Amino acid sequence: MIGLRVHLGRTAPTYTIATDGRQRLMTGTRTKPPQGLVLYRRANRQYVAMSRKEVWQFLRTQRRVYLGFTMESGYPHVTPIWFVIAREKIYMRAQDYKVKVGLAAKGRACVVIDDGDKYKELRGVVMWGRSRILSGGKLVERIAELFDAKYSERQWKADEMPEDWVKERTKERRAYIEFIPEKVDSWDNDKL
């Protein structure tokens, strides 16, 4: 995966381009990263950004993200959802009839996650990128395994739920959403 981080200051932006674990610096007046690279940057000038590695480490410690799409009406549709990570992509699953699944198929999404209570503890990530619905195969099997490993203790148990409700759930089909980030904003107030 190729990544890019931009340091904005009073001088020209500095892009940190990561390719196969190696990094090199590129300075210039570009306002957009070279095509095909992920842009990592701070959320705004009052914050300190997380590094690419820190962003993914932070995400791995969390249980849910907020997934957002634009609806036909122009209003946002934002929902909390469980997720897993594989190869710097975020995967989510939902019943195939859910609104988020239909919106994910349109190809554009935003993912937000944050934590902390006191100002000095606040940290978070906002990602914009592409979304798509996965259709079977080994990738879906692998993602299902990751979900089972991460959330098995948090899933509903049939003996704890109403019988009719359980019957309805077993009829439902799951859809898997793949989110590929293109732009990543982050902040970590512990670095201030």
Secondary structure as GFF3:
##gff-version 3
##sequence-region A 1 192
A	DSSP	beta_strand	2	7	.	.	.	ID=ss1
A	DSSP	beta_strand	14	19	.	.	.	ID=ss2
A	DSSP	beta_strand	22	27	.	.	.	ID=ss3
A	DSSP	beta_strand	38	42	.	.	.	ID=ss4
A	DSSP	alpha_helix	52	60	.	.	.	ID=ss5
A	DSSP	beta_strand	64	70	.	.	.	ID=ss6
A	DSSP	beta_strand	76	86	.	.	.	ID=ss7
A	DSSP	beta_strand	89	95	.	.	.	ID=ss8
A	DSSP	alpha_helix	99	104	.	.	.	ID=ss9
A	DSSP	beta_strand	108	115	.	.	.	ID=ss10
A	DSSP	three_ten_helix	119	121	.	.	.	ID=ss11
A	DSSP	beta_strand	123	134	.	.	.	ID=ss12
A	DSSP	alpha_helix	137	151	.	.	.	ID=ss13
A	DSSP	three_ten_helix	158	160	.	.	.	ID=ss14
A	DSSP	alpha_helix	163	171	.	.	.	ID=ss15
A	DSSP	beta_strand	174	188	.	.	.	ID=ss16
A	DSSP	three_ten_helix	189	191	.	.	.	ID=ss17
###
